[in-house]
Amino acid sequence: MVLCIRMLINTIPLECHDNIYSGHLSEDIKMERIKTCAWWPSWRQEVIEYCHSCDRCQKVNKATVKRFGLIICIQEPSTPWEVVYMDWVTVLPPEGDKCYNECLVIVDRYIKTPSFLPCHKDDTAMDTALLIWN
């Protein structure tokens, strides 16, 4: 173990943390590496502060990354058409008398049967609402 002079103190955390061969590992691993080779007053606190000041570590650290919410199951519907899923199938070749080029797919969650409604690429929200309503 080496008693470090002030001039070297700043380079030790740098070499044990930012060096390409050491990696951005946890504070505990840094402490273990440093305590086997160097010592100076308040070294633990300085290593912790150095790790907390590392931008790269703060972006990927589990403690600072936003956690996902709890998984909540969607309640099963009790009647048909209570819960539906909708999506568009787009970029279809024009078909039929009215040259439909898209298809609105609606799946009822209760009976799990899909409905396919032909529509146009230029349809508005009002056109889609009328298509579903009828």
C-alpha positions in Angstrom: 0.0 0.0 0.0 1.2 3.5 -0.9 0.6 6.7 1.1 -0.3 9.1 -1.7 0.6 12.7 -2.1 -2.0 15.3 -3.0 -0.9 15.5 -6.6 -1.5 11.8 -7.2 -4.8 11.6 -5.4 -6.8 13.0 -8.3 -5.3 10.5 -10.8 -6.0 7.4 -8.7 -9.9 7.5 -9.0 -9.5 8.5 -12.6 -7.3 5.5 -13.4 -9.5 3.1 -11.4 -12.7 4.3 -12.9 -12.3 6.0 -16.4 -9.4 3.9 -17.7 -10.3 1.7 -20.7 -9.0 -1.4 -18.8 -10.9 -0.7 -15.5 -14.4 0.2 -16.7 -17.2 2.1 -15.0 -17.9 -0.4 -12.3 -19.6 0.1 -9.0 -18.3 2.1 -6.0 -17.7 -1.0 -4.0 -15.4 -2.5 -6.7 -13.5 0.8 -6.9 -13.1 0.8 -3.1 -11.7 -2.7 -3.2 -9.2 -1.9 -5.9 -8.0 1.4 -4.4 -7.7 0.1 -0.8 -5.3 -2.6 -1.9 -2.9 -0.2 -3.5 -3.2 3.3 -2.1 -4.3 5.3 1.0 -4.9 9.0 1.8 -7.1 10.8 4.4 -10.8 10.8 3.3 -10.1 8.5 0.3 -13.5 6.7 0.6 -15.5 9.9 0.4 -13.5 11.2 -2.5 -13.9 8.0 -4.5 -17.7 8.1 -3.8 -17.9 11.7 -5.0 -15.9 10.9 -8.1 -18.2 8.0 -9.0 -21.3 10.2 -8.4 -19.8 12.9 -10.6 -19.4 10.5 -13.6 -21.9 11.4 -16.2 -21.7 8.0 -17.9 -22.4 6.1 -14.7 -25.3 8.3 -13.8 -27.0 7.6 -17.1 -26.9 3.8 -16.8 -26.9 3.4 -13.0 -30.0 1.4 -11.8 -30.6 3.8 -9.0 -30.9 6.8 -11.3 -32.7 5.2 -14.3 -36.5 5.6 -14.4 -38.1 2.3 -13.3 -41.0 0.8 -15.2 -44.5 0.8 -13.6 -46.2 -2.3 -12.2 -47.8 -4.7 -14.7 -51.5 -4.5 -14.4 -53.7 -6.9 -16.3 -56.6 -5.4 -18.4 -59.9 -6.5 -16.9 -61.7 -9.1 -19.0 -64.8 -7.6 -20.7 -68.2 -8.9 -19.6 -70.1 -8.2 -22.8 -69.2 -8.0 -26.5 -67.8 -4.7 -27.9 -67.0 -3.5 -24.4 -63.2 -3.6 -25.2 -61.9 -3.5 -28.8 -58.5 -3.4 -30.4 -58.1 -1.4 -33.6 -55.3 -1.1 -36.2 -54.9 -0.1 -39.8 -53.4 -2.3 -42.5 -51.9 0.3 -44.9 -50.3 0.5 -48.3 -52.7 -1.9 -50.0 -53.3 -2.0 -53.8 -56.6 -0.2 -54.7 -59.5 -2.7 -54.7 -63.2 -2.6 -55.5 -65.5 0.0 -57.1 -64.5 2.7 -54.6 -60.7 1.9 -54.8 -60.2 1.1 -51.1 -56.4 1.2 -50.3 -56.5 0.6 -46.5 -58.2 -1.7 -44.1 -59.3 -1.0 -40.5 -59.0 -4.2 -38.4 -61.2 -4.3 -35.3 -60.9 -7.2 -32.8 -63.5 -7.5 -30.1 -61.7 -8.7 -26.9 -64.8 -10.6 -25.7 -65.5 -12.8 -28.7 -62.0 -12.4 -30.3 -63.4 -12.2 -33.8 -61.8 -9.7 -36.2 -63.8 -7.3 -38.4 -62.2 -6.0 -41.5 -63.5 -2.6 -42.7 -62.2 -1.3 -46.1 -61.3 2.4 -46.0 -59.3 5.1 -47.9 -55.9 6.5 -47.0 -57.4 10.0 -47.0 -60.2 9.2 -44.5 -60.5 11.6 -41.5 -61.2 10.8 -37.9 -64.9 11.6 -38.6 -64.9 9.1 -41.5 -63.4 6.5 -39.3 -65.9 7.1 -36.5 -68.8 6.8 -38.9 -67.3 3.6 -40.3 -67.1 2.1 -36.9 -70.5 3.4 -35.8 -72.2 1.9 -38.9 
